[in-house]
Amino acid sequence: MSQEKKVYAKEICGHCGGERCTYCDKQGFVLVAQPAMKCRHCDGDGCIYCGYTGWTDVLRIKDPLYRECCGKLGTE
């Protein structure tokens, strides 16, 4: 049984609508596993289950892949 590598793409942050909030690390977008699916708990509005991003399976800011994509190299 082999696991396929997840593919992530930029999606507009559901909390700020691209206006750059703290939930998307002031980027205006989040990296979401494809195919992108809105959070089933809030229907994309943002809640505790999706980290207020509005999406399911979001790549978190502290993940090295996120840092590689978005240029965040410092420690937080």
Secondary structure, DSSP 8 states (H G I E B T S, - for coil): -------EEEEE-TTTTTS--GGGTTSSEEEEESS--B-TTTTTS--GGGTTSSBSSEE-TTSHHHHHHHT--S--
